[in-house]
Amino acid sequence: MSIEVQKLDNCENEMSVRMETAEASEYFEKMYRSEAKKLTIGGFRKGKAPLSMVKKVYGERLKVQNLDKIVIEKFWKEIDKQKFEVISTPVLTHLDIDDNNNIDFKMKFETFPEVHLKDLKAISAEKIEYEISEDFIDDEIKQVLFSKKSTEPIEVINDHETIAEIEITRLDKSGLVIIGEKTEKTKLYLNSPDANKNLVDSLLSKKSGDEYVFTHLPQHDHHEGHAHKHEEEKFSIKIGPIEKVILPELNDEFVNEISKGDSKRVEEFRQKVKDNLKNRYANISMRLFNSNLMGELVRQNDFNPPNAFIEKTLDSYIEEEKQKYPNKKLPAEIDLEQLRESKTPDAVWGVKWMILRDKLLEDNNLSITDEEIDKIAETESAKTGITKNKMKEYLNNSSYFLSNFKNEKAMKLLEENAQIRIVKKIV
């Protein structure tokens, strides 16, 4: 008997095995005895025919039918002996048996990649500290006022506090409607921060029913120091009904009503708006920071992840996508292979992060302890009314919870060790 395991890459391995006649015969004898119990041969009750007769009548057929089962049994015996942790379904790539029952076979299989993490202190990441400007607070308050607006019809657009219904049709260079081009009808609030400034300026002093050509020159793109000049675009603009926007007055009575008594005065309401914006952007900052840390860990310890994990992750992505549709099925027009291909980069990155995260926790002895689960179960039990034991059982079996808990531990460790660059940004 000879056995050789060759590492094809960081995850894929190939085991080459030669089973000599004596060893192979032991496997065949075991197989014949098992199969004989299922067979009926003339003159004997089912399973009672002599083994010699079973071999004579069915021997070659049974050998061919069971050869792959024999080599798979041998493969797993060697896997257990050599203590490989197989993470994919093994693939038989070669199988041969000669007249003397010598068996040669090869099996490919994936194992966890060997990962050796670099020093965490080599990781650097940017962390943004947002400063909330007074203008930004004004804009946020204005959105609140706009949500409680009233309107009245007018004929002429005199200022930006106006909503105009417009029909937009793309034109060709000569000013003619492009064949097949659809007309887009939309309501435009001229004072919206998202509104195109040039279009807004072109609408001022226009009347309901006016139709004109709007010429738009997109801003230049800059790639590698070279400005890319866009050609001007032409659109037909037809103005429909126009409404004057009337915003409520920002006073103590208004803020008391809008906040349901939580804010009594304008100054108090403004401070709460500022606090909410601070919290919102603190969360944005933390998400970006964590993403930077994770990205740096993967970049500095990059490797080829196992295909088995990538495919399993893609399967979970597809199942998530199915949940968005009726009957939990993808629409017929969605190409499943294209969908899998589009999500593959995310799956590859996700598998890399998961393996590196687990290695990080393992190297630093940061496994999830029973005491930690017990404490969380007690807290959640008090919130939900579910018994502590039931909650603990749920947490221990929730892959979502366990993965998030591992993420929290890993992120804390990364933050404690990484070189952090603070960047101030005003919004």
N, C-alpha and C positions, 0 to 999 in steps of 0.2 A: 504494500500500500504506500502511495506517495501523495502528499498534500502540499499544495503551494498556494499562498494567498498573495496576490499582487495588488498594490494600491494604484489605481488608474488615475485618480485625482484626489482632492481633499476629502471627498465623500464616497466616491465609487470604488468598489473593490471587485476583484474576480478571484474566485476560488477554483483551482484546478485539482481534480481528484482522480487517482487511478486506484480502482478496487481490484485487487488480484483475485484469481479464481476462487481461492479458499474462502475469502471474506464474502465475495459476491454470492457464493453457493449458500452460505448461512442465511443471507437475506432471502434468497429464492426458496429455500426450504421453509422458512417462516411463512412466506407468501403462499406456497402450495398448501400448507396445512390450513391456513386461514380460508383460502378459496375452496378447498375440498369440502368444507362444511356446507357450502352453498350449492354444490353440484349434484346432479342426479345422473347415474350411469346405469344402463340396462342390467337388471338382475340384482341391483342393490337399492336400498332405501336412500332417500336424499341425505347426503353427507356421510354415508357409511361405506362408500367404495374405498378400497385400499389406495394408499398414497401412490404406490407404483403404477396403478392403473390410471389414476388422475393425471400423473405426469405423462403417461404414454398417450392418452387421448387428448388432453388439453394443454400439455406442458408448454409447447412453443407459443401457443396463443396467449396463455396466461403470462408468460415471460414478457411478451411484447406489450400486452395491455398494462402491466404493472411496473415496467421498467422505470418510468418517470417517477412513480411513487417511491420506488426503492432509492433512487438517487436523491430525492428530496428528503427522505428520512435520514440518509447518510449525511446530507448537507447540514441539517439542523443538529445532528449529533456532534458534528465537528464545530459548528458555531457555538454550541453550549460549552464544548471542551476548551475552546480558545477564548471564550468570554467576549465575543463580539456582540455589540448592541445593534441589531439590524433594524433600520427604520423604514424600509421599503419592502414591497413584495419582491422576493428574489426572482431573477429571470434566468432560465436555463438557456445557455447560448451554444452548448455543444454536448452531444451524447452519442457514444459509440460502444458497441459490445462485439467482441470477436467470438470465434468458434469455441474458445476455451472459457467463455464467460468472464473474461477480463473486461471491466467496465471503465471507460474514460468519460468524464463529464466536466463541464465548466459552468459555474453559476456566478452571475453578477448580482451584487447587492450594495445597498447604501448604508453607511454608518454615520454617526455624528462627526462633523468635521473637527479636526484638531485646531483649537483656537488658543493662542497665547496672547493675552491682552497686553498692550503697551502701557507705559506709565500714565495713569490718569491725569497727572499734573501737566502732561504735554498737551492736554485738550484745552483749547481756548474758545470762548463763545461770547457773543455780543448780547448784552441785556439792555433793552430800551427802557428809560424812565420817562414816561410821558408827563408833560406839563399841560394842564388844561387852561387854555387862553380864555379871556373874557369874551372874545368874539365867538368862540366855539360854544360857550354857554348861551350867548345870545341866540345863536342859530338853533340850538336845542330847544330853547324856550319858544322860539318862533314856530317850530314844528308843532309844539303843544297848542299854541294859539291857532295855527292853521287847521289843526284837527277839529277846532270848534268854530270855524269860520262860518260866515253867511255870505251869500252872493246875490247880486242883482244884475239883470241884463243891461248891457250898454252897446253902443254902435261903434265907438272908436276906442282903439287901444291908446290910452294916454300915459300910462305908467306901468311899472312892473307888477303892481298888485292886481294882476289880471290873469284870468284863465281863458285861453282861446282854443276853440276846436279847429284844428287845421287838417287839411288833406295834403299829403306829401307824395309826389311822384317823381322818380328819378328820370332825368333827361339825358340825351346823348350830347356830344360836344356842340352840335349845331342847334341845340335847344329843342329837339323833337323828342316825343315820348318814346322810350325804348319798347319795342314790341315784346309783349309778354310781361312787362314790368307791372307789378301790382301797386295800387294806390294804398298808402297807409294812412288811416285816420286816427288821430290821437288828440288828447286834451293836454295842452301845455300851460303849466303855471310859469309865468315869465320870471318870477322871483325865486324859482327853484335853483338850488346850488348846482344841480345836475344839468340844467338847461344850457344849450349851446349859446354862448354869448353873442356870436355873430347873427344867429337866427333871431334871437330876442331883439337885438338892435334893429334888424330888418323889419320886425313886426310893429315897432312903435309908429304911431300915427296912422296905421292901416285900419280899414273899416271892415265890418262884416260883409262878405260877398266879394271882397277884393281878391284878385288872383295875380300873382307875379312870379318872376323867376328869381330864385335865390342861388347865388354862386358861393360855393364853399371851398376854401383852400385849406386842406388838412395841414397840420403842423408837420415840420420836417422830422424824420427819424434820423438818429445818428448811430451808425454802426462802425465800430473800430475807427473812429475819428473822421468818418466820411458822412456828410449829410446826404440823405436820400430825399430828393424832391418829389413830392406828390403832384399829380395833375389836378387842376381844379375840377370840382364836381358841380353839376347843375341840377336844380330841383324845381319843380312847379309847386308853388304854395298857394292853396286856396283856403281862404278864411271863412269859417262858419260862424256859429253863435259865439258871442263874447260875453264874459261875465266879470264884473267888478268884484274883487275879493275884499270883504269887510272883516277885519280881524277884531276879536273882542279886546277890550282894554285890559292891560295887565295891571290889576289892582288887587288889594287884599281880598275883596269879595270873590274875585275870579279864582285866585290860587286856593282859597279855602274850599271852594266848590270843586275844583278840578282834583284836589288832593284828598277830598272827602274828610276835611278837617285836620289832616296831618300837618298842613302848613297854614298858619294864621296870617302871615304877612309875606309880602313880595320878597323881602330880603331872606326870610327863612326858606321860602320856596326855591330861590336862586341857589342858596347854599346846598339844598338837597339835590338839585339838578347837578351841581358841581360834584358832590360826593358820589352820585350815581355814575357820572362820567369817569371819575377817578377809578372807581371799582371796575367799570367796564374795561378801561384801558389797562388797568393792572392785570386783569385776566388775559387780555390780548398779549401784553408784554410777557407774561409767564408762559403762555402757549408758544410764542415765538422763541423764547429763551430755551424752553424744553426741547423744542424741535431742533434748535441749533446744537444743543448738547448731544442729542441723539444722533444727529447727522455727523457730528465730529467723531463720535465713538465709532460709528460705522465706517467713516472715511479712513480713519487711522488704523482700523483693524479689519479691512475689507477682505473678503474671501468668497469663494463660490459656494452658495448654500445648496443643500440637498434638494434634488428635483422632487422627491416625494413630499417634502414639506411645502414646496412652492405649489404643487398641484392641489394639495389639501387646502391650502390657504385660498387658492383660486376658487375651489369648490364652495368655500364659505362665502366668498364675495358674490358668487353667482346666486347662492341661496338668499343672501341679503337683497340682491337686486330683484329677485322674484317676489319678495314680500311687498314690493311697491305696487304690484299689479293685481287686478281681480283674479280670484281663483289661484293666486300664488304661482302664476305661470307667465313666462316671458311672451310678449306679443310675437306673432308670426314674423313680423318684419325685422325683428332683432336677430342678427346673425350671432349665434352663440360663440363660434370660434373667434370672430372679430371682437366680441365683448371680452372673452378671456384674454385675447392678445392685448387689448387696451389696458387691462388691469394687471397684466403680468409685471410691469416695473414696480408697481406698488406692492405686489405680493412678494417679489424678490427682496425689496427693501425691508418689508415687514418681517420676513423670515430671518434676515440678517440681524435685525434689531433684537428679535426674540432670543436667538441663540447667544448673541453677545451679552444681552441683559442677564440671562440665566448664568452664563459663565462669570460675569461680574459679581453676581450675588454669591455664587459658589466660592469664588476665590476669596471673598471677604466674609465668609461664614454668615451670610444674611438670609438664611432660609426663613420661611414663614413659620412661626412657632404656634403651638397649640394655645399658649397663653394669649398671644395676639388675637387669634381667632375668637377665643373665649371672651375677651374684652369687647371686641366689636359686636359679637353676638348679643352681649348684655346690653350694649347701647342701643342697637337696632331693635331688640326685643321691647325695650321701654318705649320706643317711638311707635312701633307697629302693633303691639299687643300680641305678637306671635311669641310662643314660648321660647325661652333661651335655647333649649335643646334642639327644637325644630329649626330655629334660625341658624344655629351652629352647623347643623347637618346641611342646610341649604348652602351656606357659605363655603363649606368644605367641598361641595360638589359643583360649585359655580365657576366654570372656567373663566367667565367674564370678570368676576370679582377677584379671583386669584391672580389673573393676568394684570389687572389694574393695581392690585396691591404690590405685586412685584415691580411694576413700573414706578410706583411711588418710592419704593426703597431704592431702586437703581438711580432715579433722578436725584434723590437726596444725596446719595453718595457721589454722583458726578458733580453736583453743585458744590459740595464741600471740597472737592479736589481740583476742579477746573480753574483756569485763569480767566477771570471774568472782566470784560471791558464794558464799562457803563457808558451808554450813549444817551444824551439828553435830547428829547424831541418835543417840540411844542405843537399841539394840535388845536 
